[in-house]
């Protein structure tokens, strides 16, 4: 029986001086055990300047007989703030030491206001016999959401905020 998608996702957050990086990581060994699953995750940036909230919906499908793999991603902004921010979604594959096997590839990007949605798809095809090989490795599928342009204000002291421990005390639920 395949693992529940909520149990196999790991969320890491990097707050930077120009925005926020939210990394959703999935063990490909767990993904290889299933043919398809949907996953929906909500996230709030807790940004000191412009906090934004998002819903990330991921549908992962693979057809073992043909080796076709697809990952369909939808990102929706769900907060009520009136300012726009830039959002980019990229997909990459890492090994167990977190080195890139497939470098990040943007699949969608846009300036976004509240309630707006962007979508993208990643498709790959591999030899059907590769499933056993993937099972023997510890590859990680990583979907990264980059939020930018939220720190553009004269009243925000980037240097002070990002050199303090304040950012380490704020994290979204995992």
N, CA and C atoms as an extended XYZ file, in Angstrom:
522
Properties=species:S:1:pos:R:3:atomname:S:1:resname:S:1:resid:I:1 pbc="F F F"
N         0.836       -1.175        0.000 N   UNK     1
C         0.000        0.000        0.000 CA  UNK     1
C         0.884        1.242        0.000 C   UNK     1
N         0.523        2.221       -0.800 N   UNK     2
C         1.320        3.434       -0.940 CA  UNK     2
C         1.124        4.357        0.253 C   UNK     2
N         2.148        5.157        0.511 N   UNK     3
C         2.085        6.117        1.612 CA  UNK     3
C         1.139        7.258        1.259 C   UNK     3
N         0.540        7.820        2.278 N   UNK     4
C        -0.302        8.994        2.128 CA  UNK     4
C         0.601       10.165        1.726 C   UNK     4
N         0.248       10.959        0.699 N   UNK     5
C         1.121       12.046        0.256 CA  UNK     5
C         1.513       13.011        1.370 C   UNK     5
N         0.590       13.300        2.305 N   UNK     6
C         0.912       14.215        3.393 CA  UNK     6
C         2.022       13.657        4.283 C   UNK     6
N         2.192       12.339        4.293 N   UNK     7
C         3.214       11.718        5.127 CA  UNK     7
C         4.578       11.697        4.449 C   UNK     7
N         4.627       11.893        3.131 N   UNK     8
C         5.907       11.793        2.441 CA  UNK     8
C         6.476       13.145        2.023 C   UNK     8
N         5.760       14.225        2.299 N   UNK     9
C         6.251       15.550        1.935 CA  UNK     9
C         7.016       16.172        3.105 C   UNK     9
N         8.143       16.807        2.770 N   UNK    10
C         8.935       17.546        3.756 CA  UNK    10
C         8.994       18.984        3.255 C   UNK    10
N         8.739       19.933        4.148 N   UNK    11
C         8.726       21.340        3.760 CA  UNK    11
C         9.886       22.062        4.441 C   UNK    11
N        10.712       22.721        3.625 N   UNK    12
C        11.813       23.544        4.121 CA  UNK    12
C        11.597       24.963        3.617 C   UNK    12
N        11.932       25.939        4.455 N   UNK    13
C        11.726       27.340        4.104 CA  UNK    13
C        13.034       28.104        4.249 C   UNK    13
N        13.350       28.904        3.247 N   UNK    14
C        14.483       29.826        3.308 CA  UNK    14
C        13.926       31.231        3.155 C   UNK    14
N        14.099       32.065        4.178 N   UNK    15
C        13.746       33.475        4.071 CA  UNK    15
C        14.995       34.193        3.604 C   UNK    15
N        14.878       34.978        2.551 N   UNK    16
C        16.021       35.695        2.001 CA  UNK    16
C        15.720       37.186        2.004 C   UNK    16
N        16.710       37.984        1.685 N   UNK    17
C        16.508       39.434        1.684 CA  UNK    17
C        15.565       39.889        0.576 C   UNK    17
N        15.360       39.063       -0.439 N   UNK    18
C        14.455       39.469       -1.523 CA  UNK    18
C        13.184       38.620       -1.602 C   UNK    18
N        12.931       37.761       -0.607 N   UNK    19
C        11.696       36.982       -0.631 CA  UNK    19
C        11.776       35.709        0.183 C   UNK    19
N        11.026       34.721       -0.257 N   UNK    20
C        10.894       33.464        0.473 CA  UNK    20
C        10.970       32.293       -0.499 C   UNK    20
N        11.682       31.246       -0.112 N   UNK    21
C        11.784       30.018       -0.895 CA  UNK    21
C        11.145       28.903       -0.083 C   UNK    21
N        10.118       28.279       -0.624 N   UNK    22
C         9.444       27.181        0.056 CA  UNK    22
C         9.695       25.924       -0.768 C   UNK    22
N        10.374       24.941       -0.161 N   UNK    23
C        10.745       23.710       -0.859 CA  UNK    23
C         9.884       22.553       -0.352 C   UNK    23
N         9.172       21.909       -1.253 N   UNK    24
C         8.381       20.716       -0.945 CA  UNK    24
C         9.157       19.536       -1.514 C   UNK    24
N         9.601       18.627       -0.653 N   UNK    25
C        10.438       17.507       -1.089 CA  UNK    25
C         9.721       16.184       -0.888 C   UNK    25
N         9.846       15.317       -1.897 N   UNK    26
C         9.203       14.006       -1.885 CA  UNK    26
C        10.246       12.947       -2.197 C   UNK    26
N        10.284       11.901       -1.415 N   UNK    27
C        11.176       10.782       -1.675 CA  UNK    27
C        10.646       10.029       -2.889 C   UNK    27
N        11.454        9.918       -3.938 N   UNK    28
C        10.988        9.270       -5.165 CA  UNK    28
C        10.757        7.780       -4.979 C   UNK    28
N        11.398        7.200       -3.984 N   UNK    29
C        11.133        5.788       -3.686 CA  UNK    29
C         9.666        5.629       -3.289 C   UNK    29
N         9.164        6.553       -2.468 N   UNK    30
C         7.752        6.525       -2.084 CA  UNK    30
C         6.858        6.792       -3.283 C   UNK    30
N         7.276        7.722       -4.155 N   UNK    31
C         6.476        8.032       -5.338 CA  UNK    31
C         6.420        6.856       -6.302 C   UNK    31
N         7.511        6.097       -6.385 N   UNK    32
C         7.547        4.957       -7.302 CA  UNK    32
C         6.597        3.850       -6.873 C   UNK    32
N         6.174        3.883       -5.617 N   UNK    33
C         5.268        2.858       -5.105 CA  UNK    33
C         3.809        3.138       -5.460 C   UNK    33
N         3.534        4.289       -6.022 N   UNK    34
C         2.156        4.656       -6.324 CA  UNK    34
C         2.021        5.061       -7.783 C   UNK    34
N         0.843        4.904       -8.329 N   UNK    35
C         0.618        5.309       -9.713 CA  UNK    35
C         0.173        6.758       -9.804 C   UNK    35
N        -0.586        7.221       -8.814 N   UNK    36
C        -1.097        8.581       -8.865 CA  UNK    36
C        -1.506        9.029       -7.471 C   UNK    36
N        -1.314       10.307       -7.197 N   UNK    37
C        -1.865       10.880       -5.975 CA  UNK    37
C        -1.964       12.387       -6.096 C   UNK    37
N        -2.970       12.953       -5.446 N   UNK    38
C        -3.073       14.406       -5.352 CA  UNK    38
C        -2.598       14.861       -3.969 C   UNK    38
N        -2.090       16.061       -3.887 N   UNK    39
C        -1.659       16.633       -2.614 CA  UNK    39
C        -2.000       18.117       -2.625 C   UNK    39
N        -2.583       18.595       -1.551 N   UNK    40
C        -2.878       20.022       -1.417 CA  UNK    40
C        -2.259       20.496       -0.108 C   UNK    40
N        -1.440       21.546       -0.194 N   UNK    41
C        -0.770       22.111        0.974 CA  UNK    41
C        -1.029       23.614        1.022 C   UNK    41
N        -1.405       24.124        2.192 N   UNK    42
C        -1.534       25.562        2.403 CA  UNK    42
C        -0.278       26.050        3.107 C   UNK    42
N         0.125       27.284        2.805 N   UNK    43
C         1.321       27.841        3.418 CA  UNK    43
C         1.170       29.353        3.545 C   UNK    43
N         1.631       29.912        4.664 N   UNK    44
C         1.669       31.361        4.873 CA  UNK    44
C         3.116       31.768        5.091 C   UNK    44
N         3.565       32.803        4.386 N   UNK    45
C         4.971       33.201        4.474 CA  UNK    45
C         5.345       33.850        5.792 C   UNK    45
N         4.407       34.418        6.530 N   UNK    46
C         4.715       35.140        7.767 CA  UNK    46
C         5.731       36.247        7.526 C   UNK    46
N         5.704       36.818        6.356 N   UNK    47
C         6.625       37.893        5.984 CA  UNK    47
C         6.361       39.120        6.856 C   UNK    47
N         7.419       39.777        7.365 N   UNK    48
C         7.224       40.953        8.213 CA  UNK    48
C         6.707       42.170        7.448 C   UNK    48
N         6.814       42.158        6.129 N   UNK    49
C         6.380       43.292        5.319 CA  UNK    49
C         5.041       43.017        4.652 C   UNK    49
N         4.951       41.924        3.924 N   UNK    50
C         3.734       41.573        3.196 CA  UNK    50
C         3.489       40.070        3.334 C   UNK    50
N         2.844       39.645        4.418 N   UNK    51
C         2.557       38.219        4.572 CA  UNK    51
C         1.589       37.766        3.473 C   UNK    51
N         1.888       36.651        2.871 N   UNK    52
C         1.015       36.105        1.831 CA  UNK    52
C         0.695       34.658        2.156 C   UNK    52
N        -0.444       34.206        1.661 N   UNK    53
C        -0.874       32.822        1.884 CA  UNK    53
C        -1.141       32.167        0.539 C   UNK    53
N        -0.860       30.863        0.492 N   UNK    54
C        -0.887       30.139       -0.774 CA  UNK    54
C        -1.470       28.745       -0.596 C   UNK    54
N        -2.072       28.252       -1.657 N   UNK    55
C        -2.449       26.848       -1.736 CA  UNK    55
C        -1.689       26.255       -2.911 C   UNK    55
N        -0.932       25.203       -2.628 N   UNK    56
C        -0.193       24.480       -3.658 CA  UNK    56
C        -0.876       23.139       -3.849 C   UNK    56
N        -1.335       22.877       -5.062 N   UNK    57
C        -1.959       21.594       -5.383 CA  UNK    57
C        -1.054       20.868       -6.366 C   UNK    57
N        -0.732       19.627       -6.034 N   UNK    58
C         0.165       18.816       -6.856 CA  UNK    58
C        -0.551       17.519       -7.200 C   UNK    58
N        -0.536       17.169       -8.475 N   UNK    59
C        -1.039       15.857       -8.879 CA  UNK    59
C         0.109       15.142       -9.570 C   UNK    59
N         0.536       14.043       -8.982 N   UNK    60
C         1.637       13.240       -9.515 CA  UNK    60
C         1.041       11.987      -10.132 C   UNK    60
N         1.438       11.683      -11.360 N   UNK    61
C         0.944       10.474      -12.027 CA  UNK    61
C         2.106        9.763      -12.703 C   UNK    61
N         2.061        8.454      -12.648 N   UNK    62
C         3.005        7.673      -13.439 CA  UNK    62
C         2.290        6.445      -13.971 C   UNK    62
N         2.678        6.061      -15.162 N   UNK    63
C         2.108        4.881      -15.801 CA  UNK    63
C         3.232        3.856      -15.896 C   UNK    63
N         3.238        2.866      -14.997 N   UNK    64
C         4.345        1.911      -14.944 CA  UNK    64
C         4.604        1.192      -16.269 C   UNK    64
N         3.549        0.910      -17.031 N   UNK    65
C         3.716        0.159      -18.283 CA  UNK    65
C         4.486        0.950      -19.341 C   UNK    65
N         4.336        2.266      -19.344 N   UNK    66
C         4.987        3.084      -20.369 CA  UNK    66
C         6.172        3.880      -19.839 C   UNK    66
N         6.257        4.040      -18.524 N   UNK    67
C         7.327        4.831      -17.934 CA  UNK    67
C         7.047        6.323      -17.938 C   UNK    67
N         5.857        6.731      -18.366 N   UNK    68
C         5.514        8.151      -18.384 CA  UNK    68
C         5.239        8.655      -16.971 C   UNK    68
N         5.788        9.828      -16.673 N   UNK    69
C         5.618       10.462      -15.371 CA  UNK    69
C         5.197       11.906      -15.622 C   UNK    69
N         4.210       12.382      -14.866 N   UNK    70
C         3.833       13.791      -14.970 CA  UNK    70
C         3.537       14.342      -13.583 C   UNK    70
N         3.809       15.614      -13.441 N   UNK    71
C         3.545       16.310      -12.190 CA  UNK    71
C         2.875       17.629      -12.567 C   UNK    71
N         1.597       17.764      -12.229 N   UNK    72
C         0.817       18.953      -12.541 CA  UNK    72
C         0.713       19.786      -11.270 C   UNK    72
N         1.079       21.068      -11.355 N   UNK    73
C         1.138       21.935      -10.181 CA  UNK    73
C         0.251       23.164      -10.393 C   UNK    73
N        -0.535       23.479       -9.364 N   UNK    74
C        -1.356       24.693       -9.359 CA  UNK    74
C        -1.027       25.474       -8.093 C   UNK    74
N        -0.702       26.752       -8.246 N   UNK    75
C        -0.412       27.625       -7.112 CA  UNK    75
C        -1.439       28.754       -7.109 C   UNK    75
N        -2.149       28.904       -5.988 N   UNK    76
C        -3.175       29.937       -5.855 CA  UNK    76
C        -2.855       30.820       -4.655 C   UNK    76
N        -2.918       32.106       -4.870 N   UNK    77
C        -2.711       33.048       -3.765 CA  UNK    77
C        -4.046       33.243       -3.051 C   UNK    77
N        -4.065       33.045       -1.717 N   UNK    78
C        -5.336       33.047       -0.986 CA  UNK    78
C        -5.431       34.106        0.112 C   UNK    78
N        -4.429       34.990        0.243 N   UNK    79
C        -4.519       36.047        1.260 CA  UNK    79
C        -5.352       37.213        0.715 C   UNK    79
N        -5.554       38.231        1.539 N   UNK    80
C        -6.380       39.374        1.136 CA  UNK    80
C        -5.582       40.646        0.887 C   UNK    80
N        -4.251       40.572        0.912 N   UNK    81
C        -3.417       41.759        0.689 CA  UNK    81
C        -3.604       42.271       -0.738 C   UNK    81
N        -3.513       43.598       -0.901 N   UNK    82
C        -3.778       44.179       -2.217 CA  UNK    82
C        -2.541       44.297       -3.103 C   UNK    82
N        -1.355       44.147       -2.552 N   UNK    83
C        -0.128       44.279       -3.339 CA  UNK    83
C         0.184       42.992       -4.098 C   UNK    83
N         0.825       43.150       -5.252 N   UNK    84
C         1.207       41.964       -6.021 CA  UNK    84
C         2.604       41.502       -5.615 C   UNK    84
N         2.840       40.229       -5.780 N   UNK    85
C         4.163       39.638       -5.574 CA  UNK    85
C         4.456       38.743       -6.769 C   UNK    85
N         5.719       38.427       -6.958 N   UNK    86
C         6.094       37.522       -8.036 CA  UNK    86
C         6.203       36.114       -7.467 C   UNK    86
N         5.605       35.160       -8.153 N   UNK    87
C         5.675       33.758       -7.725 CA  UNK    87
C         6.202       32.913       -8.879 C   UNK    87
N         7.123       32.022       -8.547 N   UNK    88
C         7.678       31.092       -9.525 CA  UNK    88
C         7.668       29.703       -8.914 C   UNK    88
N         7.273       28.714       -9.713 N   UNK    89
C         7.307       27.319       -9.277 CA  UNK    89
C         8.304       26.592      -10.163 C   UNK    89
N         9.231       25.866       -9.528 N   UNK    90
C        10.198       25.078      -10.293 CA  UNK    90
C        10.256       23.661       -9.743 C   UNK    90
N        10.716       22.755      -10.584 N   UNK    91
C        10.844       21.347      -10.204 CA  UNK    91
C        12.284       20.918      -10.436 C   UNK    91
N        12.830       20.169       -9.476 N   UNK    92
C        14.184       19.631       -9.598 CA  UNK    92
C        14.225       18.241       -8.978 C   UNK    92
N        15.304       17.531       -9.251 N   UNK    93
C        15.526       16.209       -8.652 CA  UNK    93
C        16.900       16.230       -8.002 C   UNK    93
N        16.958       15.753       -6.746 N   UNK    94
C        18.196       15.744       -5.972 CA  UNK    94
C        18.547       14.317       -5.568 C   UNK    94
N        19.829       14.088       -5.277 N   UNK    95
C        20.207       12.794       -4.714 CA  UNK    95
C        20.122       12.888       -3.189 C   UNK    95
N        20.461       11.804       -2.498 N   UNK    96
C        20.302       11.793       -1.036 CA  UNK    96
C        21.229       12.776       -0.329 C   UNK    96
N        22.314       13.203       -0.989 N   UNK    97
C        23.194       14.227       -0.416 CA  UNK    97
C        22.739       15.634       -0.791 C   UNK    97
N        21.590       15.743       -1.431 N   UNK    98
C        20.989       17.012       -1.861 CA  UNK    98
C        21.768       17.688       -2.983 C   UNK    98
N        22.446       16.901       -3.825 N   UNK    99
C        23.075       17.415       -5.042 CA  UNK    99
C        22.067       17.266       -6.176 C   UNK    99
N        22.078       18.216       -7.100 N   UNK   100
C        21.120       18.172       -8.199 CA  UNK   100
C        21.422       17.046       -9.179 C   UNK   100
N        20.424       16.233       -9.454 N   UNK   101
C        20.469       15.244      -10.527 CA  UNK   101
C        19.830       15.887      -11.760 C   UNK   101
N        18.780       16.647      -11.533 N   UNK   102
C        18.143       17.473      -12.564 CA  UNK   102
C        17.984       18.863      -11.956 C   UNK   102
N        18.644       19.845      -12.593 N   UNK   103
C        18.622       21.209      -12.060 CA  UNK   103
C        17.214       21.793      -12.082 C   UNK   103
N        16.951       22.781      -11.209 N   UNK   104
C        15.612       23.375      -11.156 CA  UNK   104
C        15.173       23.905      -12.518 C   UNK   104
N        13.955       23.555      -12.866 N   UNK   105
C        13.370       24.002      -14.129 CA  UNK   105
C        12.055       24.711      -13.814 C   UNK   105
N        11.980       26.029      -14.082 N   UNK   106
C        10.715       26.731      -13.827 CA  UNK   106
C         9.601       26.160      -14.704 C   UNK   106
N         8.437       25.942      -14.100 N   UNK   107
C         7.297       25.450      -14.880 CA  UNK   107
C         6.182       26.488      -14.959 C   UNK   107
N         6.211       27.507      -14.082 N   UNK   108
C         5.259       28.612      -14.182 CA  UNK   108
C         5.761       29.780      -13.344 C   UNK   108
N         5.413       30.997      -13.787 N   UNK   109
C         5.864       32.194      -13.090 CA  UNK   109
C         4.954       33.357      -13.471 C   UNK   109
N         4.655       34.228      -12.482 N   UNK   110
C         3.792       35.369      -12.776 CA  UNK   110
C         3.775       36.348      -11.607 C   UNK   110
N         3.479       37.627      -11.903 N   UNK   111
C         3.109       38.584      -10.867 CA  UNK   111
C         1.713       38.184      -10.435 C   UNK   111
N         1.466       38.089       -9.125 N   UNK   112
C         0.174       37.591       -8.664 CA  UNK   112
C        -0.458       38.497       -7.621 C   UNK   112
N        -1.748       38.721       -7.804 N   UNK   113
C        -2.586       39.381       -6.811 CA  UNK   113
C        -3.396       38.307       -6.103 C   UNK   113
N        -4.114       38.691       -5.059 N   UNK   114
C        -4.925       37.724       -4.338 CA  UNK   114
C        -5.929       37.049       -5.273 C   UNK   114
N        -6.181       35.795       -5.030 N   UNK   115
C        -7.084       34.881       -5.768 CA  UNK   115
C        -6.556       34.450       -7.134 C   UNK   115
N        -5.411       34.947       -7.551 N   UNK   116
C        -4.894       34.529       -8.858 CA  UNK   116
C        -4.211       33.169       -8.756 C   UNK   116
N        -4.191       32.473       -9.891 N   UNK   117
C        -3.663       31.111       -9.963 CA  UNK   117
C        -2.692       30.993      -11.133 C   UNK   117
N        -1.622       30.225      -10.913 N   UNK   118
C        -0.738       29.839      -12.013 CA  UNK   118
C        -0.634       28.323      -12.017 C   UNK   118
N        -0.362       27.761      -13.196 N   UNK   119
C        -0.276       26.309      -13.338 CA  UNK   119
C         0.906       25.946      -14.220 C   UNK   119
N         1.441       24.760      -13.975 N   UNK   120
C         2.521       24.253      -14.798 CA  UNK   120
C         2.586       22.744      -14.718 C   UNK   120
N         3.274       22.150      -15.685 N   UNK   121
C         3.382       20.695      -15.753 CA  UNK   121
C         4.822       20.297      -16.024 C   UNK   121
N         5.239       19.237      -15.372 N   UNK   122
C         6.529       18.608      -15.632 CA  UNK   122
C         6.228       17.209      -16.138 C   UNK   122
N         6.777       16.859      -17.292 N   UNK   123
C         6.561       15.521      -17.842 CA  UNK   123
C         7.903       14.889      -18.162 C   UNK   123
N         7.971       13.597      -17.952 N   UNK   124
C         9.195       12.855      -18.220 CA  UNK   124
C         8.796       11.468      -18.675 C   UNK   124
N         9.672       10.843      -19.392 N   UNK   125
C         9.418        9.477      -19.831 CA  UNK   125
C        10.685        8.685      -19.580 C   UNK   125
N        10.516        7.513      -19.025 N   UNK   126
C        11.679        6.673      -18.754 CA  UNK   126
C        11.335        5.226      -19.052 C   UNK   126
N        12.338        4.452      -19.184 N   UNK   127
C        12.158        3.026      -19.441 CA  UNK   127
C        11.321        2.422      -18.318 C   UNK   127
N        10.253        1.657      -18.662 N   UNK   128
C         9.433        1.048      -17.610 CA  UNK   128
C        10.247        0.221      -16.614 C   UNK   128
N        11.346       -0.362      -17.043 N   UNK   129
C        12.188       -1.146      -16.149 CA  UNK   129
C        12.969       -0.297      -15.165 C   UNK   129
N        12.961        1.017      -15.385 N   UNK   130
C        13.705        1.919      -14.512 CA  UNK   130
C        13.085        2.017      -13.123 C   UNK   130
N        11.835        1.613      -12.978 N   UNK   131
C        11.171        1.710      -11.676 CA  UNK   131
C        11.977        0.980      -10.605 C   UNK   131
N        12.456       -0.219      -10.909 N   UNK   132
C        13.249       -0.968       -9.927 CA  UNK   132
C        14.546       -0.240       -9.598 C   UNK   132
N        15.134        0.422      -10.598 N   UNK   133
C        16.354        1.174      -10.368 CA  UNK   133
C        16.074        2.378       -9.462 C   UNK   133
N        14.981        3.093       -9.736 N   UNK   134
C        14.607        4.246       -8.910 CA  UNK   134
C        14.357        3.809       -7.475 C   UNK   134
N        13.742        2.636       -7.311 N   UNK   135
C        13.481        2.129       -5.963 CA  UNK   135
C        14.770        1.887       -5.189 C   UNK   135
N        15.851        1.569       -5.896 N   UNK   136
C        17.110        1.282       -5.211 CA  UNK   136
C        17.876        2.563       -4.852 C   UNK   136
N        17.447        3.692       -5.378 N   UNK   137
C        18.112        4.970       -5.115 CA  UNK   137
C        17.298        5.802       -4.137 C   UNK   137
N        17.893        6.866       -3.685 N   UNK   138
C        17.177        7.761       -2.781 CA  UNK   138
C        17.080        9.147       -3.404 C   UNK   138
N        16.456        9.223       -4.575 N   UNK   139
C        16.256       10.506       -5.237 CA  UNK   139
C        15.107       11.261       -4.584 C   UNK   139
N        15.175       12.575       -4.676 N   UNK   140
C        14.157       13.444       -4.090 CA  UNK   140
C        13.591       14.339       -5.187 C   UNK   140
N        12.278       14.335       -5.328 N   UNK   141
C        11.594       15.274       -6.210 CA  UNK   141
C        11.320       16.521       -5.380 C   UNK   141
N        11.799       17.682       -5.854 N   UNK   142
C        11.600       18.913       -5.087 CA  UNK   142
C        10.842       19.934       -5.933 C   UNK   142
N         9.748       20.405       -5.372 N   UNK   143
C         8.968       21.475       -5.982 CA  UNK   143
C         9.221       22.716       -5.137 C   UNK   143
N         9.732       23.760       -5.774 N   UNK   144
C        10.098       24.976       -5.059 CA  UNK   144
C         9.199       26.126       -5.488 C   UNK   144
N         8.663       26.823       -4.502 N   UNK   145
C         7.873       28.027       -4.746 CA  UNK   145
C         8.717       29.210       -4.283 C   UNK   145
N         9.000       30.120       -5.197 N   UNK   146
C         9.759       31.331       -4.881 CA  UNK   146
C         8.789       32.503       -4.840 C   UNK   146
N         8.761       33.216       -3.732 N   UNK   147
C         7.928       34.406       -3.586 CA  UNK   147
C         8.873       35.604       -3.550 C   UNK   147
N         8.694       36.543       -4.470 N   UNK   148
C         9.569       37.702       -4.584 CA  UNK   148
C         8.748       38.995       -4.595 C   UNK   148
N         9.424       40.110       -4.391 N   UNK   149
C         8.849       41.463       -4.424 CA  UNK   149
C         7.973       41.766       -3.217 C   UNK   149
N         8.048       40.970       -2.172 N   UNK   150
C         7.242       41.242       -0.979 CA  UNK   150
C         7.984       42.147        0.004 C   UNK   150
N         9.280       42.332       -0.168 N   UNK   151
C        10.067       43.157        0.751 CA  UNK   151
C        10.330       44.552        0.201 C   UNK   151
N         9.600       44.942       -0.815 N   UNK   152
C         9.828       46.243       -1.435 CA  UNK   152
C         9.077       47.335       -0.677 C   UNK   152
N         9.716       47.850        0.348 N   UNK   153
C         9.145       48.951        1.122 CA  UNK   153
C        10.274       49.721        1.789 C   UNK   153
N        10.084       51.009        1.978 N   UNK   154
C        11.110       51.841        2.609 CA  UNK   154
C        11.204       51.594        4.110 C   UNK   154
N        10.143       51.096        4.715 N   UNK   155
C        10.109       50.930        6.167 CA  UNK   155
C        10.677       49.596        6.644 C   UNK   155
N        11.105       48.755        5.738 N   UNK   156
C        11.588       47.433        6.124 CA  UNK   156
C        13.111       47.419        6.126 C   UNK   156
N        13.708       47.113        7.273 N   UNK   157
C        15.159       47.053        7.410 CA  UNK   157
C        15.610       45.613        7.160 C   UNK   157
N        15.953       45.302        5.897 N   UNK   158
C        16.360       43.937        5.525 CA  UNK   158
C        17.571       43.469        6.329 C   UNK   158
N        18.571       44.344        6.440 N   UNK   159
C        19.813       43.988        7.132 CA  UNK   159
C        19.533       43.556        8.567 C   UNK   159
N        18.744       44.331        9.278 N   UNK   160
C        18.437       44.028       10.673 CA  UNK   160
C        17.631       42.735       10.790 C   UNK   160
N        16.616       42.600        9.944 N   UNK   161
C        15.737       41.433       10.034 CA  UNK   161
C        16.475       40.131        9.722 C   UNK   161
N        17.260       40.113        8.651 N   UNK   162
C        17.886       38.866        8.234 CA  UNK   162
C        19.181       38.554        8.968 C   UNK   162
N        19.666       39.478        9.807 N   UNK   163
C        20.828       39.165       10.636 CA  UNK   163
C        20.403       38.787       12.052 C   UNK   163
N        19.109       38.844       12.332 N   UNK   164
C        18.614       38.491       13.664 CA  UNK   164
C        18.100       37.061       13.684 C   UNK   164
N        17.719       36.609       14.857 N   UNK   165
C        17.157       35.268       14.995 CA  UNK   165
C        15.642       35.265       14.861 C   UNK   165
N        15.057       36.422       14.592 N   UNK   166
C        13.601       36.514       14.489 CA  UNK   166
C        13.083       35.553       13.434 C   UNK   166
N        13.748       35.504       12.287 N   UNK   167
C        13.264       34.665       11.193 CA  UNK   167
C        13.293       33.181       11.555 C   UNK   167
N        14.185       32.760       12.440 N   UNK   168
C        14.277       31.348       12.800 CA  UNK   168
C        13.140       30.900       13.701 C   UNK   168
N        12.443       31.852       14.309 N   UNK   169
C        11.366       31.512       15.234 CA  UNK   169
C        10.015       31.401       14.542 C   UNK   169
N         9.943       31.749       13.250 N   UNK   170
C         8.689       31.706       12.510 CA  UNK   170
C         8.753       30.594       11.466 C   UNK   170
N         7.840       29.715       11.510 N   UNK   171
C         7.752       28.675       10.492 CA  UNK   171
C         6.308       28.267       10.315 C   UNK   171
N         5.993       27.911        9.122 N   UNK   172
C         4.649       27.415        8.838 CA  UNK   172
C         4.527       26.005        9.373 C   UNK   172
N         3.299       25.537        9.486 N   UNK   173
C         3.085       24.152        9.915 CA  UNK   173
C         3.672       23.205        8.887 C   UNK   173
N         4.113       22.053        9.338 N   UNK   174
C         4.676       21.056        8.425 CA  UNK   174
C         3.765       19.883        8.329 C   UNK   174
